Amino acid sequence: MKITYRGSPVIFVDVEASTLDTDTFPIEIGWSVDDERDPPSFLIKPAPGWDSTDAYQAGKACHGIPYVDLVAKGVHLLDIPGCLDKAWAGAILVSDNPQFDQNWVAQVYAELNRRSPWQMVELDVIFATLCQFAGVDRDEVVAIIRAADHMPRPHRAGGDALCMHKIVRMIVNPAWRTKILNAQKDNQ
């Protein structure tokens, strides 16, 4: 299901980074436009100076992406801004951690001496606003949060973006919410 707000598509964005250390750099970008389709995502070929360090190896325990995969399979930095500009044009971008994700996207643009045009909205703000707008009662909100806690989070950009999308779909689509919540009750 695609989600729109006042005619603009809502896109859920996640960026995986080398580590959460101070010398971090983006390694994967993913987003979800339609939660019934595989989310677009790609690895990022490291820029000069974005090295495989001990910190990267520690971060690899979380994201599981070998540095050699970034070098061999990553999208070249020159190609990323055009891809994002096309895919995200006119959209409202939602992230579960916009401060970091926005900075990592800006880091890609900065490598090309460009300023990132993207501003991201906090998932929690969207969640609360939509719950209020959709008239979701307190017990349903608690159930949605519990259901979200049980969703697999692969720590990969596309999968994490898709998970955010499915959480928001539970708010805006009552039939979907009932289906997910009933399925989770059956699995307990």
N, C-alpha and C positions, 0 to 999 in steps of 0.2 A: 504494500500500500504506500502510495506517495502521500506525503503530508505537505499541505500548503498553509500559508498564513497570509491573509489579505492579498491573495493572488501570487505571492512569491513562494517558490519551492523552499522547503526546509531540508537542509542537508546536514547529516550528522558526520562529524569529522573527528578522526583520531590520528595522532602522529606518534610513532614509536621513536625513541631516541636511543643513542648509544649507551647512555647511562643517565642517572639523575645527578651525577657528579658535576663539578663546575665546568669541566671541559667537554660538555655534551654537544652532540650534533644530531640532526635528524637522520633516521635511517629508513623509515617507511612512512608513507602517507596513504590513508584509506578514507573512504567516505561512503555513506549509504544514502541513496536517493529513493529507493524502493526496497522495502524490507522483504519482498518476495523474490528478489534477485540477488545474485552474488554481488557484493560490494566491490567497486573498483578500488584497487590498491596497487602500489608499486614500491619496490625497494629503491633507495637513492644511492647512486654511485658516489662515493666519498670525494669531496673536494680535497685539493692538496692541503695537508695539515690536519685533516680529519683522520687520525690514525687509530689503528688497533692497539690500544694501550691496555694496561692491566685493568683500568677502570672499565674499558669496553668489555673485557672478558668477564668482569663481575656483572655487568649489565646483561650480558648474554644469557646468564642464568634465568633472567626474567623473560626476555623476548625470544631467546632461542635462535637468533639469526647470526650465523657465522659471518665474520668480516669478509671472508673470501666470496660469499654469496653477494654481498654488496658490490664488490669490485666486478664480479663476473656477470651478475644479473641486474644490477642497479640501473635506473634511468639516469642519463647524463643530466647534470644540473641545467644545462642550456635548454633542455626540453621541458623541464618541469613547470616554469611559470606559464607558458602557453597552454599546457594541459590543464592546469588549475584555473586559469583565466576563462577557458572555454567551459569547463565542467561546472564551475561555481558561479558563473555570471548570473547576476540578479537574484541570487539565493540568500537565504538567512542561514548562516553557518552556526551549528550548535556543537559544543565540545564539553566533555565532562571536566576538562581542565584547560580553559581557554588561555590562561596566562602562559602556560608552557607551550601548548600547541601553536598558538599564535606566534610566539617567539621563534619556534623551530621553523615554521613556514617563512617567517621574516628572514631567518638565517639563510634559507635557500635563495630568496630574492636578493639579499645583500651580496651574496657571492657573485651576482651578475650586475652589481651596482644599481639595483632597482629597489624601490620601496614596495613592500607588500601592500596590496590594496584591501586585505581581508581583516575584518573584525569578527570575532567569534562571540557567541552568547553562551553563558553558563547553562548547562543542562538543568541544574537545580532550579534556576529561575524559570525556564521554560516549563519544567515539570510542575512547579507550584502554580504558575499562571494558568496553564491548561487545565489542571485539576479544578481550580476555582471556576474557570470559564465553562468547563464541561459539567459542572455540578457533581463532581465525584465526591462522595462523602468520606468522612474520616476513616471509617473501617475499610473502605475500598482503597484509599491511599495507603494504609498500612499493608493491606494485602498485595498491592502492586509493588511496594518496596520490598516485601518479603520475597515475592516472585522474582524480582530483579536480582536479589541476592543469590538466588539459585540458578540464574542463567550462567552458562559457561562464559568465561572471559579468557580468550586465548592469548591475550597480550600480543596480538597482532593487529595492525591498524584497521584493516577491513572488518575483521570479526568484532572488534571492540566498537566500531562505528555502527555496525549492524545491531549489536546488543542495545545500544542507546536508542536506536530507531524503534526496536521492538518494545522497549519500555514506554516510549512516548505513544506508540500505537495503542497500548493498553489503556491509555487515558482517553484518547480521542475516538476509539472504536469500542463501544460497550460489548458488542458481540465477541470481539477478539479477546477483550479482558476476561469475559466469562469463560471462554474456551481455555485460555491459558491458566486461569486460576483453578478451574475444575480439573484440568490435566495434572496440575501440581498437587491438588488434594488427593487424586487417585494414586499418585506416586509416593505418597507419604505412608 
